[in-house]
Structure formats: C-alpha cells, structure tokens
Amino acid sequence: MDIHKIPQIKHTESANFFLLAGPCAIEGEEMAMRIAEKLVSITDSLQIPFVFKGSFKKANRSRIDSFSGIGDEKALKILRKVSESFNVPTVTDIHTNEDAKMAAQYVDVLQIPAFLVRQTDLVVAAATTGKFVNLKKGQFMSPESMKHAVQKVLDCHNENVMVTDRGSMFGYQDMIVDFRGIPTMQKFATTVLDVTHSLQQPNQTIGVTGGRPDMIETIAKAGIAVGVDGIFIETHFDPANAKSDGANMLHLDYFEPLMKKLVAIRETINNF
C-alpha cells in the first residue's frame, strides 16, 4: 500500500516513516482540535506524512462503567471537522458491520481492533467500503498468520490495506514486542508499529488497563531502527485525566522531541 494514496496525505520528498497519532478516544471537539493542531504543526515541520487518529466509540472496555464515547455521530462529525480544518486524513476503529458503513462516511481509514481481526464479516465489511483498512495484529496471533487477514481485504478487491503490530500477550498482565514480526508482516502489507498499545498492562484487578509510558521512546526508536513503515502513537495534553488509555499515552508536550529523534534515526538508516 502506498500511504500517499490516502486522501489529503502530505507528500514528502524524503523516505520518512508515516504517523498515525491522536487521542485514544474523541472526548469532545475542543480537545480533538487542540491535539490535531499541535500534531499537524509538528508533522508539517518534520515532513512526516500524518493521519489523525481518534476512536469515535470504545466498545472494548474492562468495566461496564468505563467511558465508551460521546455519541457515535457526534464523534464522527468531530473527526470530519479535524480532517477539513487541517487538511489531514483520519482513522478510527470499528467494531460492527454497521460501524463500517457509518464511519466510512466520515473518515479515510477504517481500523480493525486487535481482538476482532479474525472476524471475517467485519474485515469484509470494512474492505467493501473501498476505504483504507488498518488491521491490528491480535495479541494472540503470530505475525505469519496476519497474511490471512490481509488476504481477506485483497479478496474484496481492495488493495489499500496495512497491518499494525500492537504487541503480544506475555503472561496475563503484560505485552511484549517481537521485532522479528515487522519484516515478516512487511512481506504481506505496509506495516505499522503501535507503540503505546504495545506498552499496555491489561487485566489489572481494578478493571482499568495500566501501562508503561516511560518505555515509549525505547519501543519507538527500536521500531524505526528495524525499518517499520509507520508509527502509531496515542497522545493527550493531559493523560492523567484522559477518559481512555491514559496510563499508556504519550504527553503531547513530549511529542515533538520524540519525533525529531525518530526522524534522525530514519535519516541515518537511509544513508547506509
């Protein structure tokens, strides 16, 4: 998949990685626009092709009282406003066949959550919209097995597919990234590394997922060094009070310094 085929993506001369970034969930218009404005400024300056990420709905929650969204259509309209205001494409995750049809009216990339990537009907529903499809690798799946998920999209006559590694389960409450999986999955499709979800600590006894944000830079650097095509990072200007996944998000203040380091690493590798 050529990332530059995504509508509104910024074309760059350099062989840089691309970026999917934004808050875990759309909590409101003001927060989404604030985060998007900052990310657009950073990525424009560093010539990083950028896709704004935000979940319009959080269906996979540990507890029934966890935040799930502000309303589907309301959140999707905010994603469309971000796209139109800053001239950037957007990505959101879907959970049902009906979600695919609805979200496709507002965003450029439909993302299949890791827990649902083997659900054939959902993958087909996303693929048949004609939108770009981002397949999250299941925490329980091998990199090699992702070729079958990719093939489902291709069989729907949609070649706009990419895969995203978000770590593998290690015991009950930790995730690890096997960097051998990146070149393996690149044989099947454009490959992204989801840095922040790879640092989750799920299945906590309190019913709220933990995380290791102190390791974000380490995992991101390693991914770029290995040669991943894109990086996925969730970010927020106040992670401690974010309504979803605050424990593993990168503070927005630290985003630009990290991107500068990643660009420098990619430039160094490209010079060899």
Backbone bond lengths (Angstrom), bond angles and torsions (degrees), N, CA, C in turn:
res aa  C-N    CA-C-N  psi(-1)  N-CA   C-N-CA  omega(-1)  CA-C   N-CA-C  phi
1 M - - - 1.460 - - 1.516 109.94 -
2 D 1.310 115.88 131.96 1.464 120.66 175.14 1.524 107.87 -90.36
3 I 1.342 115.99 111.74 1.458 120.11 -177.39 1.519 111.71 -58.18
4 H 1.322 117.02 -26.54 1.461 119.81 -177.70 1.529 112.85 -73.57
5 K 1.330 117.01 -6.29 1.460 119.98 175.42 1.530 111.82 -79.21
6 I 1.330 116.75 -15.05 1.456 119.10 178.02 1.523 108.65 -65.13
7 P 1.329 117.94 129.69 1.463 119.61 -179.80 1.521 112.28 -52.45
8 Q 1.301 116.03 136.99 1.467 124.46 174.10 1.530 113.97 75.34
9 I 1.342 118.32 0.60 1.463 118.24 179.82 1.527 109.08 -66.57
10 K 1.321 116.00 141.62 1.454 120.83 179.78 1.532 109.91 -77.40
11 H 1.319 117.29 126.67 1.458 121.01 177.11 1.521 109.44 -81.74
12 T 1.321 116.15 137.00 1.461 120.76 179.40 1.517 109.55 -128.61
13 E 1.315 115.76 154.55 1.454 121.36 179.08 1.536 111.24 -79.75
14 S 1.326 116.81 -29.68 1.458 120.46 -175.47 1.522 111.71 -81.12
15 A 1.340 115.39 156.45 1.466 121.36 177.35 1.524 107.82 -87.37
16 N 1.317 115.80 64.54 1.458 121.25 -174.64 1.519 110.45 -89.81
17 F 1.318 116.54 163.62 1.454 120.57 169.18 1.527 108.40 -73.07
18 F 1.336 116.76 161.38 1.460 119.84 172.68 1.518 108.56 -106.86
19 L 1.322 116.10 167.46 1.455 121.29 -171.47 1.520 111.63 -132.28
20 L 1.329 115.93 131.36 1.458 123.38 166.45 1.515 106.11 -110.46
21 A 1.327 117.28 118.24 1.463 119.28 -174.75 1.521 111.10 -153.65
22 G 1.324 113.83 153.65 1.454 121.10 178.80 1.518 108.75 156.78
23 P 1.304 117.70 -170.97 1.468 120.57 -179.43 1.518 111.34 -74.77
24 C 1.311 116.48 159.98 1.458 119.81 175.87 1.531 109.55 -59.37
25 A 1.314 116.55 -51.61 1.460 121.50 -177.22 1.517 110.78 -130.96
26 I 1.315 115.57 150.70 1.459 121.00 174.08 1.525 108.08 -76.53
27 E 1.325 115.93 111.00 1.463 121.61 -178.20 1.525 111.69 -96.11
28 G 1.321 116.65 -15.52 1.457 121.89 -178.30 1.514 109.50 167.38
29 E 1.330 116.16 168.16 1.459 120.33 -176.22 1.517 112.47 -69.25
30 E 1.322 117.74 -43.59 1.455 120.46 -175.54 1.523 111.10 -61.65
31 M 1.332 118.19 -44.33 1.465 120.74 -178.74 1.519 111.47 -67.28
32 A 1.330 116.91 -39.40 1.458 119.90 -179.73 1.526 111.26 -65.57
33 M 1.322 116.60 -44.10 1.464 120.68 -179.11 1.525 110.67 -67.16
34 R 1.310 116.50 -37.35 1.469 120.46 179.64 1.527 111.06 -64.32
35 I 1.330 116.76 -45.85 1.455 120.84 179.70 1.521 110.68 -67.20
36 A 1.330 116.37 -43.76 1.461 120.17 -179.21 1.526 111.52 -61.63
37 E 1.318 117.63 -43.56 1.466 121.03 -179.29 1.532 110.89 -58.64
38 K 1.320 116.66 -42.87 1.462 121.10 -179.79 1.528 110.94 -66.87
39 L 1.320 116.77 -44.58 1.456 120.40 -178.39 1.522 112.21 -66.97
40 V 1.314 116.61 -38.44 1.470 120.39 177.88 1.520 110.34 -63.84
41 S 1.318 116.80 -41.87 1.467 120.60 179.13 1.530 110.89 -61.24
42 I 1.328 116.58 -43.43 1.465 121.42 -178.43 1.525 111.03 -67.40
43 T 1.321 116.56 -48.61 1.464 120.07 -175.66 1.520 112.13 -70.48
44 D 1.315 117.96 -33.81 1.472 120.16 174.83 1.524 110.13 -62.67
45 S 1.311 116.29 -44.69 1.463 121.54 -178.58 1.524 111.98 -62.84
46 L 1.340 116.44 -38.84 1.462 121.36 -175.95 1.528 113.22 -96.57
47 Q 1.332 116.42 2.42 1.471 122.26 -179.91 1.532 111.87 56.34
48 I 1.315 114.74 49.73 1.462 121.57 175.91 1.528 108.04 -105.30
49 P 1.325 119.19 117.03 1.462 120.15 174.57 1.529 109.59 -57.10
50 F 1.327 117.17 131.79 1.461 121.14 -166.63 1.516 112.45 -130.79
51 V 1.340 115.11 135.90 1.464 123.72 172.74 1.523 107.13 -123.51
52 F 1.333 117.02 125.55 1.464 120.88 -179.75 1.522 109.62 -80.83
53 K 1.352 115.62 130.64 1.452 121.79 -178.08 1.522 111.74 -110.88
54 G 1.311 116.26 137.85 1.458 121.41 172.63 1.519 109.05 -164.89
55 S 1.317 117.44 131.17 1.462 120.73 177.65 1.524 109.69 -79.82
56 F 1.327 116.80 127.79 1.466 119.26 177.13 1.521 111.01 -79.38
57 K 1.337 115.24 -18.86 1.462 120.47 179.48 1.517 108.22 -152.70
58 K 1.326 117.39 140.93 1.457 122.34 175.80 1.527 108.24 -109.92
59 A 1.330 115.12 100.53 1.463 119.45 -176.89 1.525 112.30 -91.35
60 N 1.331 117.20 -23.38 1.458 120.82 -178.25 1.529 109.31 -96.91
61 R 1.306 115.99 90.61 1.463 122.07 -178.72 1.523 110.15 -121.07
62 S 1.328 116.55 142.73 1.467 120.11 179.14 1.522 111.75 -69.40
63 R 1.342 116.12 -36.57 1.458 120.48 -176.83 1.520 109.65 -123.09
64 I 1.303 115.97 148.74 1.460 121.10 -176.86 1.527 112.01 -68.09
65 D 1.344 116.69 -21.40 1.456 119.22 -179.31 1.536 112.27 -93.00
66 S 1.337 117.80 5.61 1.467 120.83 177.80 1.527 110.50 -73.14
67 F 1.326 116.54 152.24 1.468 122.52 179.20 1.519 110.04 -59.38
68 S 1.329 116.71 130.98 1.464 120.35 179.21 1.520 113.12 -120.23
69 G 1.335 118.08 -12.84 1.463 119.19 177.43 1.508 112.99 149.05
70 I 1.332 114.49 171.35 1.464 120.96 -179.18 1.530 111.82 -101.79
71 G 1.320 116.09 5.13 1.460 121.49 -174.26 1.521 109.07 119.12
72 D 1.325 116.58 129.13 1.463 120.46 -171.86 1.523 113.47 -57.29
73 E 1.318 116.55 -56.54 1.466 119.91 -176.12 1.520 111.51 -65.90
74 K 1.310 117.31 -37.36 1.460 121.09 179.16 1.528 110.44 -61.19
75 A 1.324 116.81 -45.73 1.463 120.99 -179.30 1.521 111.30 -68.06
76 L 1.323 117.19 -40.39 1.461 120.60 179.62 1.530 111.26 -65.43
77 K 1.305 116.80 -36.07 1.469 119.81 177.34 1.530 110.64 -66.15
78 I 1.321 116.83 -33.60 1.468 120.29 176.79 1.529 109.70 -66.62
79 L 1.335 116.96 -41.49 1.464 120.25 177.06 1.529 110.30 -61.20
80 R 1.311 117.03 -40.79 1.468 119.35 178.09 1.524 110.92 -66.12
81 K 1.318 117.63 -36.91 1.459 120.14 178.25 1.524 111.00 -65.75
82 V 1.338 117.01 -39.52 1.464 120.45 176.01 1.521 109.87 -58.64
83 S 1.321 115.88 -46.92 1.457 121.28 -178.89 1.523 111.71 -60.39
84 E 1.320 116.46 -45.86 1.459 120.95 -177.32 1.520 112.12 -73.31
85 S 1.319 116.87 -34.56 1.468 120.45 -177.16 1.521 112.43 -73.11
86 F 1.347 116.50 -36.92 1.459 120.28 -174.19 1.529 113.49 -113.10
87 N 1.329 115.64 2.02 1.466 121.06 178.69 1.531 111.43 55.73
88 V 1.336 115.86 49.54 1.461 121.66 176.66 1.531 108.94 -128.93
89 P 1.326 117.53 150.26 1.466 119.74 174.45 1.521 110.63 -74.66
90 T 1.311 115.98 164.43 1.465 121.11 -178.20 1.522 110.63 -132.33
91 V 1.339 114.70 154.41 1.467 121.53 177.20 1.514 108.64 -132.79
92 T 1.326 115.91 141.53 1.460 121.50 174.52 1.509 109.04 -144.15
93 D 1.339 117.65 154.39 1.449 120.20 179.71 1.523 111.20 -91.73
94 I 1.335 114.42 150.78 1.461 121.59 -179.23 1.517 108.92 -122.81
95 H 1.331 116.35 159.44 1.459 120.19 -175.79 1.520 113.57 -130.82
96 T 1.322 117.38 -15.95 1.460 121.34 179.90 1.524 109.30 -137.11
97 N 1.336 115.68 164.78 1.466 120.19 177.26 1.528 110.93 -60.21
98 E 1.326 115.91 -37.29 1.466 120.26 179.38 1.521 111.02 -66.22
99 D 1.340 116.80 -36.06 1.462 121.02 175.75 1.522 110.92 -57.60
100 A 1.331 116.71 -41.20 1.458 121.06 -177.17 1.523 110.61 -59.44
101 K 1.313 116.11 -48.28 1.466 120.20 -179.00 1.522 111.31 -64.07
102 M 1.326 116.37 -41.55 1.460 120.69 -177.71 1.521 111.63 -69.85
103 A 1.341 116.54 -51.11 1.462 120.47 -175.74 1.520 112.16 -65.67
104 A 1.322 117.12 -31.00 1.463 120.79 -179.24 1.522 112.32 -61.43
105 Q 1.321 117.00 -19.69 1.466 120.53 178.14 1.528 111.94 -77.69
106 Y 1.334 117.15 -12.18 1.464 120.33 -172.53 1.528 114.51 -122.24
107 V 1.345 118.25 -27.63 1.467 120.50 -172.66 1.520 111.07 -122.77
108 D 1.332 115.55 170.45 1.463 121.71 -176.93 1.520 113.30 -98.20
109 V 1.334 116.75 -28.41 1.462 121.47 -177.00 1.528 109.26 -127.95
110 L 1.321 116.07 129.50 1.462 121.79 175.99 1.522 108.24 -101.65
111 Q 1.314 115.84 127.52 1.467 121.02 -175.99 1.519 110.29 -107.81
112 I 1.333 115.94 130.37 1.462 121.60 177.22 1.530 108.17 -95.03
113 P 1.328 118.66 118.41 1.467 120.77 -179.75 1.522 112.26 -60.28
114 A 1.327 115.32 153.43 1.461 121.16 -176.07 1.530 112.47 -57.17
115 F 1.332 117.37 -41.89 1.457 119.97 -177.79 1.528 112.37 -67.35
116 L 1.349 117.20 -16.53 1.461 120.77 -173.61 1.521 113.46 -113.28
117 V 1.323 117.93 6.21 1.458 119.90 -170.70 1.527 113.04 -69.57
118 R 1.324 118.40 -15.63 1.465 120.74 175.89 1.522 112.72 -92.69
119 Q 1.329 117.20 0.02 1.462 120.88 179.78 1.533 108.97 -79.43
120 T 1.314 116.06 99.18 1.463 121.26 -172.93 1.521 112.21 -57.14
121 D 1.321 117.76 -45.68 1.464 120.42 -177.38 1.527 111.35 -59.46
122 L 1.322 116.83 -39.04 1.464 120.68 -179.25 1.526 111.01 -69.40
123 V 1.325 116.86 -44.83 1.467 120.53 179.04 1.525 110.07 -61.96
124 V 1.318 116.94 -42.68 1.467 120.91 179.09 1.528 110.88 -65.30
125 A 1.328 116.66 -40.92 1.466 120.40 179.25 1.525 110.58 -60.45
126 A 1.335 116.66 -41.20 1.461 120.10 177.91 1.523 111.00 -67.39
127 A 1.327 116.30 -44.83 1.466 120.66 -176.42 1.521 112.20 -63.77
128 T 1.333 116.93 -38.93 1.459 119.92 -175.53 1.530 113.33 -75.56
129 T 1.320 117.88 -7.57 1.470 119.04 172.85 1.521 110.88 -73.24
130 G 1.334 116.94 -17.22 1.450 120.92 -176.64 1.513 113.58 84.68
131 K 1.332 116.79 -2.47 1.456 120.91 179.26 1.531 110.28 -78.00
132 F 1.316 116.32 165.14 1.451 121.11 171.28 1.527 108.24 -67.19
133 V 1.324 116.00 142.85 1.459 121.08 -177.26 1.529 109.10 -122.20
134 N 1.336 116.04 127.28 1.453 122.45 175.63 1.523 108.31 -108.80
135 L 1.328 116.41 115.31 1.457 122.23 -178.00 1.523 110.04 -98.02
136 K 1.323 116.89 112.87 1.458 120.17 175.89 1.542 109.04 -76.52
137 K 1.334 116.45 129.46 1.462 119.59 177.31 1.524 109.91 -68.19
138 G 1.313 116.02 129.59 1.458 119.50 177.90 1.520 111.78 -60.96
139 Q 1.313 116.65 141.44 1.465 121.46 177.90 1.525 111.26 -60.10
140 F 1.310 116.49 -18.52 1.461 124.33 -175.06 1.524 111.86 -104.32
141 M 1.349 117.56 6.79 1.456 121.05 -173.98 1.524 111.44 -113.89
142 S 1.304 115.39 150.34 1.460 120.71 174.36 1.517 109.53 -80.64
143 P 1.327 118.10 155.00 1.472 119.59 175.35 1.525 111.99 -56.57
144 E 1.328 116.81 -39.01 1.464 120.68 -177.81 1.526 112.25 -61.43
145 S 1.329 116.61 -34.46 1.467 119.61 -176.60 1.515 112.98 -71.45
146 M 1.338 117.76 -14.22 1.460 120.03 -179.25 1.529 112.61 -69.49
147 K 1.335 116.48 -14.92 1.472 118.05 178.67 1.529 110.79 -62.75
148 H 1.335 116.75 -28.91 1.461 119.91 -178.92 1.532 110.91 -72.91
149 A 1.340 116.69 -37.93 1.462 119.79 176.37 1.528 110.18 -65.38
150 V 1.322 116.31 -41.87 1.468 120.62 177.87 1.523 110.13 -61.32
151 Q 1.322 116.30 -43.03 1.461 120.23 -177.54 1.523 111.97 -62.49
152 K 1.329 117.00 -32.91 1.471 120.00 177.79 1.526 110.87 -60.69
153 V 1.328 116.16 -40.06 1.474 119.76 178.24 1.522 109.81 -68.49
154 L 1.323 116.92 -45.61 1.465 120.92 -179.90 1.528 111.60 -60.93
155 D 1.331 116.07 -37.11 1.464 120.15 -179.78 1.528 112.17 -67.92
156 C 1.317 116.15 -15.05 1.472 120.71 175.42 1.530 110.83 -92.15
157 H 1.338 116.31 14.31 1.464 123.11 179.14 1.524 111.70 62.62
158 N 1.319 115.13 36.23 1.462 122.03 176.12 1.526 107.72 -125.08
159 E 1.315 116.72 110.65 1.463 121.11 -178.54 1.529 112.37 -92.26
160 N 1.316 116.88 0.24 1.464 121.26 -177.88 1.526 110.07 -89.64
161 V 1.327 115.33 77.39 1.462 120.48 -175.52 1.520 109.69 -135.40
162 M 1.316 116.15 140.89 1.457 122.14 173.57 1.516 108.68 -137.87
163 V 1.331 115.45 160.57 1.459 120.57 178.96 1.524 109.34 -119.30
164 T 1.312 115.56 149.69 1.462 121.04 -179.06 1.516 109.98 -129.26
165 D 1.341 115.49 123.89 1.462 121.15 174.82 1.525 108.50 -84.10
166 R 1.328 116.82 130.24 1.464 120.69 179.41 1.521 111.06 -128.02
167 G 1.360 113.61 28.34 1.445 118.74 177.62 1.520 112.96 88.61
168 S 1.307 115.14 166.73 1.465 122.48 179.10 1.526 109.04 -124.47
169 M 1.323 115.58 148.50 1.458 119.65 179.79 1.526 110.96 -62.85
170 F 1.312 115.40 135.86 1.456 122.27 177.40 1.521 106.13 -128.82
171 G 1.310 116.10 99.35 1.453 119.10 -171.43 1.522 109.58 73.09
172 Y 1.320 116.55 -152.05 1.452 120.80 -176.85 1.528 113.51 -94.11
173 Q 1.325 118.19 -26.74 1.462 119.90 -168.54 1.528 113.94 -131.87
174 D 1.325 116.48 31.29 1.457 117.98 179.58 1.521 109.73 -151.48
175 M 1.335 115.49 160.87 1.451 123.01 177.75 1.521 108.76 -126.32
176 I 1.328 116.41 148.99 1.453 120.84 172.71 1.526 109.27 -132.06
177 V 1.324 116.75 155.20 1.460 121.82 175.11 1.518 108.17 -109.12
178 D 1.316 116.10 122.33 1.456 121.75 174.27 1.524 106.52 -97.22
179 F 1.318 116.66 102.39 1.461 120.60 -173.61 1.521 113.41 -68.72
180 R 1.321 117.47 -10.68 1.461 120.05 172.97 1.524 111.08 -65.29
181 G 1.330 115.59 -23.39 1.455 119.52 -177.75 1.514 113.91 -70.93
182 I 1.323 117.92 -22.90 1.464 119.92 -177.10 1.524 111.77 -65.56
183 P 1.342 120.14 -56.13 1.465 118.19 177.72 1.527 113.00 -63.35
184 T 1.339 116.60 -28.31 1.464 119.02 176.55 1.515 111.05 -63.41
185 M 1.336 116.88 -48.92 1.468 120.07 -178.02 1.523 112.48 -73.26
186 Q 1.320 117.75 -24.04 1.459 120.23 176.80 1.518 112.00 -65.39
187 K 1.325 117.65 -17.65 1.465 120.66 174.82 1.527 110.90 -69.48
188 F 1.355 116.34 -23.90 1.458 120.98 -176.06 1.527 112.36 -99.23
189 A 1.351 116.13 -36.66 1.469 119.35 -173.58 1.522 109.86 -167.05
190 T 1.318 116.24 166.23 1.456 122.07 170.14 1.529 108.36 -51.63
191 T 1.338 116.71 135.67 1.465 119.98 -171.87 1.524 112.00 -123.21
192 V 1.323 115.03 133.99 1.458 124.46 -177.94 1.531 108.41 -116.32
193 L 1.323 116.49 148.93 1.463 121.13 172.28 1.519 109.17 -110.37
194 D 1.315 116.11 117.82 1.461 122.35 175.78 1.529 107.47 -84.11
195 V 1.316 116.14 98.90 1.453 121.54 -173.16 1.528 111.70 -69.44
196 T 1.313 117.29 -47.94 1.464 119.77 -171.09 1.529 112.95 -73.46
197 H 1.337 118.26 -40.44 1.459 118.75 178.07 1.521 111.50 -69.56
198 S 1.324 116.81 -25.40 1.467 119.93 177.15 1.524 111.93 -67.28
199 L 1.320 115.82 -14.45 1.462 120.92 -177.99 1.523 112.38 -106.86
200 Q 1.336 115.98 13.92 1.455 119.45 175.89 1.524 111.54 -69.51
201 Q 1.315 114.76 154.82 1.462 122.19 170.52 1.527 106.67 -124.69
202 P 1.326 116.16 88.32 1.471 120.88 -173.30 1.520 112.58 -78.00
203 N 1.328 114.40 176.11 1.467 122.72 172.72 1.524 113.71 59.88
204 Q 1.328 115.95 34.62 1.463 119.32 175.53 1.528 109.66 -70.60
205 T 1.312 116.34 150.64 1.470 120.17 -175.19 1.524 112.83 -64.72
206 I 1.348 117.46 -23.51 1.466 119.96 -179.73 1.521 112.09 -82.17
207 G 1.354 117.74 -5.73 1.452 120.75 178.82 1.512 113.85 82.02
208 V 1.334 118.38 12.83 1.465 122.90 176.92 1.522 107.51 -124.84
209 T 1.323 117.00 124.90 1.457 121.83 -176.96 1.527 111.35 -64.66
210 G 1.340 116.01 135.00 1.453 121.11 175.39 1.519 111.23 -93.21
211 G 1.334 116.68 -172.95 1.461 119.39 -179.67 1.511 112.57 -169.62
212 R 1.351 115.40 173.87 1.450 122.84 -179.81 1.531 109.77 -127.09
213 P 1.329 118.97 70.06 1.465 120.38 -178.70 1.526 113.21 -62.00
214 D 1.339 117.22 -21.01 1.461 120.35 177.95 1.520 112.51 -65.36
215 M 1.340 117.46 -15.10 1.453 121.77 -178.88 1.526 113.19 -101.09
216 I 1.338 117.72 3.73 1.460 120.71 -177.05 1.526 111.49 -58.20
217 E 1.326 116.85 -48.46 1.463 119.85 -178.16 1.525 111.21 -61.60
218 T 1.320 116.88 -40.90 1.464 120.66 -179.01 1.524 111.73 -61.37
219 I 1.328 116.96 -49.44 1.460 121.03 -178.50 1.526 110.94 -66.62
220 A 1.335 117.57 -41.07 1.459 121.23 -179.70 1.528 111.25 -63.18
221 K 1.321 116.92 -45.47 1.470 120.67 178.44 1.528 110.91 -59.79
222 A 1.318 115.83 -44.06 1.463 119.82 -179.09 1.528 110.81 -62.60
223 G 1.331 116.48 -41.23 1.457 120.16 179.56 1.523 112.31 -61.85
224 I 1.330 116.18 -44.41 1.459 120.41 178.90 1.528 110.00 -65.08
225 A 1.334 117.11 -40.55 1.469 121.15 179.83 1.528 111.32 -62.57
226 V 1.334 117.07 -36.40 1.456 121.39 179.83 1.533 110.94 -72.47
227 G 1.328 117.04 -24.34 1.454 120.43 177.37 1.511 115.65 105.96
228 V 1.326 116.99 24.05 1.459 120.06 178.38 1.534 110.36 -59.88
229 D 1.334 116.40 148.56 1.465 120.97 -176.75 1.521 111.97 -75.67
230 G 1.326 116.22 -37.81 1.461 120.23 -176.88 1.516 111.81 -142.69
231 I 1.320 114.87 161.98 1.461 122.47 178.72 1.526 108.80 -122.40
232 F 1.326 115.80 138.78 1.466 122.83 178.07 1.529 106.97 -117.98
233 I 1.329 116.58 123.22 1.462 120.79 -179.89 1.529 109.43 -140.08
234 E 1.316 116.18 129.31 1.463 119.44 172.94 1.519 109.17 -91.30
235 T 1.328 115.35 138.57 1.458 120.20 -174.74 1.521 110.51 -143.06
236 H 1.335 115.10 156.79 1.469 120.94 -176.48 1.521 107.42 -157.90
237 F 1.330 117.46 148.95 1.464 119.98 178.64 1.526 112.20 -79.53
238 D 1.341 116.67 -8.92 1.466 121.03 177.69 1.530 109.17 -148.68
239 P 1.341 117.62 69.29 1.467 120.46 -175.83 1.522 114.01 -55.51
240 A 1.314 117.27 -34.28 1.464 120.18 -177.33 1.522 112.15 -61.78
241 N 1.322 116.12 -27.22 1.466 120.26 -179.44 1.522 112.98 -113.39
242 A 1.327 117.13 12.39 1.460 120.53 175.43 1.527 109.05 -64.75
243 K 1.322 116.06 149.41 1.458 119.92 -175.28 1.527 113.64 -85.25
244 S 1.336 116.57 -5.49 1.459 120.02 179.02 1.527 109.68 -155.58
245 D 1.319 116.57 131.99 1.474 123.97 174.10 1.526 114.35 57.88
246 G 1.307 117.60 29.49 1.460 119.90 179.55 1.520 113.10 -63.00
247 A 1.331 116.98 -26.55 1.464 121.24 -174.99 1.521 113.55 -67.73
248 N 1.343 118.28 -20.01 1.456 118.99 -178.26 1.534 112.84 -125.39
249 M 1.331 117.92 12.83 1.461 120.54 178.21 1.522 111.74 -85.45
250 L 1.332 115.67 153.91 1.456 122.10 176.39 1.523 109.40 -87.71
251 H 1.315 116.89 132.64 1.462 119.85 176.34 1.527 108.54 -64.39
252 L 1.311 116.11 136.54 1.461 121.57 -176.12 1.532 112.11 -58.57
253 D 1.329 117.50 -30.06 1.464 121.06 179.84 1.529 112.18 -63.79
254 Y 1.334 117.14 -24.15 1.458 121.01 -176.51 1.528 112.49 -96.14
255 F 1.316 116.34 1.26 1.460 119.32 -172.20 1.534 112.83 -69.87
256 E 1.312 116.66 -48.13 1.466 119.09 -176.84 1.529 112.80 -63.16
257 P 1.345 119.83 -46.19 1.470 119.01 177.87 1.528 112.74 -57.61
258 L 1.341 116.63 -38.62 1.454 119.57 179.19 1.524 111.00 -66.59
259 M 1.324 117.35 -44.93 1.459 120.47 -179.85 1.524 111.45 -60.80
260 K 1.312 117.93 -38.41 1.466 121.15 178.03 1.520 110.87 -61.66
261 K 1.323 116.75 -41.03 1.465 120.47 178.51 1.527 110.67 -66.29
262 L 1.341 117.30 -41.52 1.462 120.34 -178.50 1.523 111.35 -67.35
263 V 1.331 116.76 -39.36 1.466 120.58 177.32 1.527 110.08 -62.97
264 A 1.322 116.72 -41.36 1.466 120.71 179.67 1.529 110.87 -63.35
265 I 1.337 116.73 -40.99 1.468 120.36 178.06 1.520 110.50 -63.70
266 R 1.329 117.40 -45.20 1.470 120.35 -179.74 1.521 111.24 -63.52
267 E 1.326 117.18 -41.08 1.461 120.22 178.77 1.527 111.05 -63.06
268 T 1.312 116.34 -39.94 1.470 120.56 178.55 1.530 110.83 -63.11
269 I 1.317 116.10 -45.49 1.474 120.48 179.74 1.526 110.86 -63.38
270 N 1.319 116.23 -41.04 1.468 120.15 -178.72 1.522 112.44 -65.76
271 N 1.322 117.31 -21.65 1.464 121.13 -178.62 1.525 113.09 -82.90
272 F 1.335 116.64 -9.09 1.468 119.08 178.83 1.516 110.72 -82.74
